[in-house]
Amino acid sequence: MRAIWKGAVSFGLVSIAVKLYSATEEKDIRFHQVHRTDGGRIKYQRTCSIDGEVVSYDDIAKGYDIGGGEMVILTDEDFAELPLTTSRAIDVLEFVPADDIDPILFAKTYYLEPEGQAAKPYVLLRDALQDADRVAIVKIAIRQREQLATLRVHDDVLVLNTMLWPDEVRTPEFAFLDEDIETRPAELAMASSLIDSMAGSFKPDEFTDNYRAALQEVIDAKVEGREVVQPEEAEEPPAAAIDLMAALKASVERAKQARGESAKPAAKKTATAKKAPAKKAAPAKKAAPAKKAAKKSA
């Protein structure tokens, strides 16, 4: 596998350098458009719809249609000035129960691998997520697009699931939802019985794509050789790490302050913890007989 992204998970003040890999791959059989008579590949030219001229890639910009035949043209400089603060970071926003997230929001899945000396904080975050039985809500920018995502644990590896934004999920507006449709108890009981008779444990390896297998057989019967081309992808430098324990302590304090707890009460709690043995000694003086009896028995 080749890393498609490099950066760091920002866990409070802890920085975990990671590489991002696609966790899934489509197995669809893809075809090229070719000339039927000689098999030559079909090529397309980029032409302007106004003057009909062939346009080079360097002269192509992005345009936003505002209606009425008018187009707003955006240049590379316009995109460079956008506030994409998470360009090389996976910012952890909060930790939530997995059941709080509707699966309809999930898009793509990626594996995270620790890089360099980041294995220890990586494992720490992984184990902490498992112990808390929660997933992390994060933000990440992939290919110049900021996305909402989750971090969870799968097979001892941190997995990132990109998600759709809430306004990207369509509202189901169907006529039958407004109709008063009732099911009879006998019908519901029969449907429940059918579900029970077909109940089982999901084992994905038991299911296969029969159409793809049949299509591959047709191709294998026609071709005598194959040519495989693998594109190369550029690599990015890893993010720097900081002291783990210091970052964790500072992150806890910052989280408390974000909940409305000031730094002063936090300092008093620390002082109380240090003076705890002295406080335990005070009640012992009041209960002098009990204390002496304990010493004798010892």
C-alpha positions as CSV (number, residue, x, y, z in Angstrom):
1,M,0.0,0.0,0.0
2,R,1.1,3.6,-0.7
3,A,0.4,6.4,1.7
4,I,-2.0,8.9,0.2
5,W,-1.6,11.5,2.9
6,K,0.9,12.4,5.7
7,G,0.3,14.6,8.7
8,A,-0.4,14.4,12.4
9,V,-3.3,13.6,14.7
10,S,-3.8,16.5,17.1
11,F,-4.9,14.9,20.4
12,G,-5.1,17.9,22.7
13,L,-1.5,19.1,22.8
14,V,-0.2,15.6,21.7
15,S,1.0,15.4,18.1
16,I,0.9,11.9,16.6
17,A,2.7,11.7,13.2
18,V,0.7,9.3,10.9
19,K,0.4,8.1,7.3
20,L,-3.0,7.6,5.7
21,Y,-3.9,4.6,3.6
22,S,-7.0,3.7,1.7
23,A,-8.6,0.8,3.6
24,T,-10.8,-0.3,0.8
25,E,-10.5,-0.8,-3.0
26,E,-13.1,-1.2,-5.6
27,K,-13.0,-4.5,-7.5
28,D,-15.1,-3.4,-10.4
29,I,-13.8,-4.3,-13.8
30,R,-13.1,-1.1,-15.7
31,F,-13.0,-0.6,-19.4
32,H,-11.5,2.0,-21.8
33,Q,-13.3,3.4,-24.8
34,V,-11.6,2.1,-27.9
35,H,-12.0,2.1,-31.7
36,R,-14.0,-1.0,-32.5
37,T,-12.1,-1.8,-35.7
38,D,-8.5,-1.6,-34.4
39,G,-8.7,-1.3,-30.6
40,G,-7.1,2.2,-30.5
41,R,-7.8,4.3,-27.4
42,I,-10.3,7.1,-27.8
43,K,-8.8,10.5,-26.8
44,Y,-10.6,13.7,-26.0
45,Q,-9.5,17.3,-26.5
46,R,-10.4,20.2,-24.1
47,T,-12.1,22.7,-26.3
48,C,-13.7,26.1,-25.4
49,S,-17.4,26.2,-26.0
50,I,-17.2,29.9,-27.1
51,D,-14.3,30.0,-29.6
52,G,-13.9,26.3,-30.3
53,E,-10.2,26.5,-29.6
54,V,-8.2,23.6,-28.0
55,V,-7.3,24.8,-24.4
56,S,-4.1,23.6,-22.7
57,Y,-4.3,22.4,-19.1
58,D,-2.4,25.5,-17.8
59,D,-5.2,27.8,-19.2
60,I,-8.0,25.9,-17.5
61,A,-9.5,27.5,-14.3
62,K,-12.5,26.6,-12.1
63,G,-15.8,28.4,-12.8
64,Y,-19.0,28.7,-10.7
65,D,-22.2,29.0,-12.6
66,I,-24.4,31.7,-10.9
67,G,-27.2,31.4,-13.5
68,G,-28.2,33.4,-16.5
69,G,-25.2,32.3,-18.4
70,E,-22.8,34.1,-16.0
71,M,-19.7,32.4,-14.6
72,V,-17.5,33.4,-11.7
73,I,-13.9,32.3,-12.4
74,L,-11.7,31.2,-9.5
75,T,-7.9,31.1,-9.8
76,D,-5.3,29.1,-7.9
77,E,-4.6,32.2,-5.8
78,D,-8.3,32.4,-4.7
79,F,-8.1,28.8,-3.4
80,A,-4.7,29.4,-1.8
81,E,-6.2,32.1,0.4
82,L,-8.9,30.0,1.8
83,P,-8.7,29.2,5.6
84,L,-7.9,25.5,5.4
85,T,-6.3,25.2,8.8
86,T,-6.4,21.4,8.9
87,S,-4.3,20.9,5.7
88,R,-1.8,18.7,7.5
89,A,-3.5,17.8,10.7
90,I,-6.3,15.6,12.0
91,D,-7.9,17.7,14.7
92,V,-9.7,15.8,17.4
93,L,-12.8,17.8,18.3
94,E,-14.6,15.5,20.8
95,F,-15.2,11.9,21.8
96,V,-18.7,10.4,21.4
97,P,-20.4,7.0,21.6
98,A,-20.3,5.2,18.3
99,D,-24.1,4.7,18.4
100,D,-24.5,8.5,18.2
101,I,-23.4,8.5,14.5
102,D,-25.9,7.4,11.8
103,P,-24.1,5.1,9.3
104,I,-25.6,7.2,6.4
105,L,-23.0,9.8,7.2
106,F,-20.0,7.6,6.5
107,A,-18.2,8.0,3.2
108,K,-14.7,6.4,2.8
109,T,-12.4,4.4,5.1
110,Y,-8.7,4.8,5.7
111,Y,-6.0,3.2,7.9
112,L,-3.7,5.2,10.0
113,E,-0.1,4.1,10.6
114,P,2.2,5.7,13.1
115,E,5.4,7.2,11.6
116,G,8.8,7.6,13.2
117,Q,8.7,7.8,17.0
118,A,4.9,8.2,17.1
119,A,4.1,4.5,17.9
120,K,3.8,5.1,21.6
121,P,1.3,8.0,21.6
122,Y,-0.5,6.2,18.7
123,V,-1.0,3.1,20.9
124,L,-2.0,5.3,23.8
125,L,-4.8,6.9,21.8
126,R,-5.9,3.5,20.5
127,D,-6.1,1.9,23.9
128,A,-7.8,4.9,25.4
129,L,-10.5,4.8,22.7
130,Q,-11.1,1.1,23.4
131,D,-11.2,1.6,27.2
132,A,-13.7,4.5,26.8
133,D,-15.7,2.7,24.2
134,R,-16.0,5.9,22.1
135,V,-14.9,7.2,18.8
136,A,-13.2,10.5,18.1
137,I,-14.9,13.2,16.0
138,V,-12.2,14.9,13.9
139,K,-11.6,17.2,11.0
140,I,-9.2,16.5,8.1
141,A,-8.4,18.2,4.8
142,I,-7.8,15.7,1.9
143,R,-7.2,17.0,-1.6
144,Q,-7.9,20.6,-0.5
145,R,-11.3,19.7,0.9
146,E,-12.1,19.9,4.6
147,Q,-14.0,16.8,5.8
148,L,-15.7,15.7,9.0
149,A,-14.5,12.2,10.1
150,T,-14.3,9.7,12.9
151,L,-11.4,7.9,14.5
152,R,-12.1,4.4,15.8
153,V,-10.2,1.1,16.4
154,H,-10.4,-1.8,14.1
155,D,-8.1,-4.9,14.4
156,D,-5.7,-2.8,16.7
157,V,-5.4,-0.1,14.0
158,L,-6.8,3.4,14.1
159,V,-9.3,3.8,11.3
160,L,-10.5,7.1,9.9
161,N,-14.0,7.2,8.4
162,T,-14.7,10.4,6.4
163,M,-18.3,11.6,6.7
164,L,-20.7,13.7,4.8
165,W,-21.7,17.1,6.3
166,P,-25.2,17.1,7.6
167,D,-26.5,19.4,4.8
168,E,-25.2,16.8,2.3
169,V,-27.7,14.2,3.4
170,R,-31.0,14.5,1.5
171,T,-34.3,14.5,3.3
172,P,-36.5,11.5,2.3
173,E,-39.6,13.2,0.9
174,F,-41.9,10.5,-0.4
175,A,-45.7,10.5,-0.7
176,F,-46.3,7.3,1.2
177,L,-44.8,8.9,4.3
178,D,-47.9,11.1,4.5
179,E,-50.3,8.3,4.0
180,D,-52.0,6.5,6.9
181,I,-50.8,2.9,6.2
182,E,-51.5,0.3,8.9
183,T,-50.2,-3.2,9.2
184,R,-52.4,-5.9,10.8
185,P,-51.0,-7.8,13.8
186,A,-51.1,-11.1,11.8
187,E,-49.0,-9.6,9.0
188,L,-46.5,-8.2,11.4
189,A,-46.2,-11.5,13.2
190,M,-45.7,-13.3,9.9
191,A,-43.0,-10.8,8.9
192,S,-41.3,-11.2,12.2
193,S,-41.4,-15.0,11.8
194,L,-39.7,-14.7,8.4
195,I,-37.0,-12.5,9.8
196,D,-36.4,-15.0,12.6
197,S,-36.2,-17.8,10.1
198,M,-33.5,-15.9,8.1
199,A,-31.6,-14.6,11.1
200,G,-27.8,-15.3,11.2
201,S,-24.4,-13.7,11.9
202,F,-22.9,-11.5,9.2
203,K,-19.9,-13.1,7.7
204,P,-18.8,-11.0,4.7
205,D,-16.5,-13.6,3.3
206,E,-19.5,-15.8,2.5
207,F,-20.8,-13.3,-0.1
208,T,-19.3,-12.9,-3.6
209,D,-19.9,-10.7,-6.7
210,N,-21.2,-13.2,-9.2
211,Y,-21.5,-10.7,-12.0
212,R,-17.8,-9.6,-11.7
213,A,-16.7,-13.3,-11.6
214,A,-18.6,-14.1,-14.7
215,L,-17.4,-11.0,-16.5
216,Q,-13.8,-11.9,-15.6
217,E,-14.2,-15.3,-17.1
218,V,-15.3,-13.7,-20.4
219,I,-12.3,-11.4,-20.4
220,D,-9.9,-14.3,-19.5
221,A,-11.2,-16.2,-22.5
222,K,-10.5,-13.3,-24.9
223,V,-7.2,-11.8,-23.7
224,E,-3.7,-13.3,-23.9
225,G,-1.8,-10.8,-21.9
226,R,-2.2,-7.8,-19.6
227,E,-0.3,-4.6,-19.0
228,V,-0.4,-3.1,-15.4
229,V,0.5,0.5,-14.8
230,Q,0.9,1.8,-11.2
231,P,1.0,5.6,-10.8
232,E,3.4,7.1,-8.4
233,E,2.3,9.4,-5.6
234,A,4.4,12.1,-3.9
235,E,5.3,11.9,-0.2
236,E,5.0,14.6,2.4
237,P,7.3,15.2,5.4
238,P,6.0,14.0,8.8
239,A,4.9,16.3,11.6
240,A,7.0,16.9,14.7
241,A,6.2,15.3,18.1
242,I,6.4,16.8,21.6
243,D,6.7,15.4,25.1
244,L,3.9,13.0,25.6
245,M,3.2,13.3,29.4
246,A,3.5,17.1,29.4
247,A,1.2,17.4,26.5
248,L,-1.4,15.1,28.1
249,K,-1.4,17.0,31.4
250,A,-1.7,20.3,29.6
251,S,-4.5,18.9,27.4
252,V,-6.5,17.8,30.5
253,E,-6.1,21.2,32.1
254,R,-7.2,22.9,28.9
255,A,-10.2,20.6,28.6
256,K,-11.3,21.5,32.2
257,Q,-11.0,25.2,31.4
258,A,-13.1,24.7,28.3
259,R,-15.9,23.2,30.5
260,G,-15.8,26.3,32.7
261,E,-13.4,25.2,35.3
262,S,-10.7,27.9,36.0
263,A,-7.0,27.2,36.5
264,K,-7.3,28.2,40.2
265,P,-9.6,25.4,41.3
266,A,-7.4,22.9,39.4
267,A,-4.4,24.2,41.5
268,K,-6.4,23.7,44.7
269,K,-7.2,20.1,43.8
270,T,-3.6,19.4,43.3
271,A,-2.7,21.0,46.6
272,T,-5.4,19.0,48.3
273,A,-4.1,15.8,46.8
274,K,-0.6,16.5,48.2
275,K,-1.9,17.2,51.7
276,A,-4.1,14.2,51.8
277,P,-2.0,12.2,54.3
278,A,-2.1,15.1,56.8
279,K,-5.8,15.3,56.6
280,K,-6.2,11.6,57.3
281,A,-4.0,12.0,60.5
282,A,-6.4,14.6,62.0
283,P,-9.4,12.3,62.4
284,A,-7.0,9.7,63.9
285,K,-6.3,12.0,66.8
286,K,-10.0,12.3,67.6
287,A,-10.4,8.6,67.7
288,A,-7.4,8.0,70.0
289,P,-8.6,4.7,71.5
290,A,-9.2,3.1,68.1
291,K,-5.7,4.2,66.9
292,K,-4.0,2.8,69.9
293,A,-5.8,-0.5,69.6
294,A,-4.7,-0.8,66.0
295,K,-1.0,-0.3,67.0
296,K,-1.2,-3.0,69.7
297,S,-2.7,-5.5,67.3
298,A,0.0,-4.7,64.8
